[in-house]
Amino acid sequence: GENVEQHPSTLSVQEGDSAVIKCTYSDSASNYFPWYKQELGKRPQLIIDIRSNVGEKKDQRIAVTLNKTAKHFSLHITETQPEDSAVYFCAATTTSGTYKYIFGTGTRLKVLA
Amino acid sequence: KAGVTQTPRYLIKTRGQQVTLSCSPISGHRSVSWYQQTPGQGLQFLFEYFSETQRNKGNFPGRFSGRQFSNSRSEMNVSTLELGDSALYLCASSVGQGAGNTIYFGEGSWLTVV
């Protein structure tokens, strides 16, 4: 069935360093890839997304890259700050039958001051 | 514009009981989907409704059901609760159905089964 693998499950970085989270999807028909940030006890919130007709997208310190051939996409956070500490989820929407979001298992990012 | 609203926020139930959770989507959003979140399992898709019809369903037993009303509000029901049903249940809404529609989450309903 459809699957999204996300790595690493936990990531610790020093404040100011960069963080990279990687996801691989299985359904080649997927064409929309959002990233959500979930702070402790709060709802997941969309931070950036990318569509299959684009290879890279940036928004200030956050960027996402997509490699459709390899079926993987990555989240890059530069100049990390303590407030970036949270759980990050990648997702892919599949067009097999009716659409649904398939989420990765999440990455707990800790930014050490 | 108000966000996705879920009620109740916290509840404790006993094994064998049933529970109903409610979700009010963002105004103008017609698609509502439900997810179960547990530690280590991430976000597991339960089902999605659009125009009062269930359009897709995840791999959960028949004890999990839902419905959507004409005003797009949705409810999900879990019958014969098991300890393993303890989780955060998240509702999300989007404007339309189809790949590429961004979904927006509610704060969730924390269910504890004892």
Boltz contact constraints between the chains, C-beta under 6 A:
constraints:
  - contact:
      token1: [A, 31]
      token2: [B, 99]
      max_distance: 6.0
  - contact:
      token1: [A, 32]
      token2: [B, 99]
      max_distance: 6.0
  - contact:
      token1: [A, 32]
      token2: [B, 100]
      max_distance: 6.0
  - contact:
      token1: [A, 43]
      token2: [B, 105]
      max_distance: 6.0
  - contact:
      token1: [A, 43]
      token2: [B, 107]
      max_distance: 6.0
  - contact:
      token1: [A, 44]
      token2: [B, 105]
      max_distance: 6.0
  - contact:
      token1: [A, 46]
      token2: [B, 102]
      max_distance: 6.0
  - contact:
      token1: [A, 93]
      token2: [B, 99]
      max_distance: 6.0
  - contact:
      token1: [A, 95]
      token2: [B, 99]
      max_distance: 6.0
  - contact:
      token1: [A, 98]
      token2: [B, 55]
      max_distance: 6.0
  - contact:
      token1: [A, 98]
      token2: [B, 56]
      max_distance: 6.0
  - contact:
      token1: [A, 99]
      token2: [B, 98]
      max_distance: 6.0
  - contact:
      token1: [A, 99]
      token2: [B, 99]
      max_distance: 6.0
  - contact:
      token1: [A, 100]
      token2: [B, 45]
      max_distance: 6.0
  - contact:
      token1: [A, 100]
      token2: [B, 56]
      max_distance: 6.0
  - contact:
      token1: [A, 103]
      token2: [B, 42]
      max_distance: 6.0
  - contact:
      token1: [A, 103]
      token2: [B, 43]
      max_distance: 6.0
  - contact:
      token1: [A, 105]
      token2: [B, 42]
      max_distance: 6.0
  - contact:
      token1: [A, 106]
      token2: [B, 42]
      max_distance: 6.0
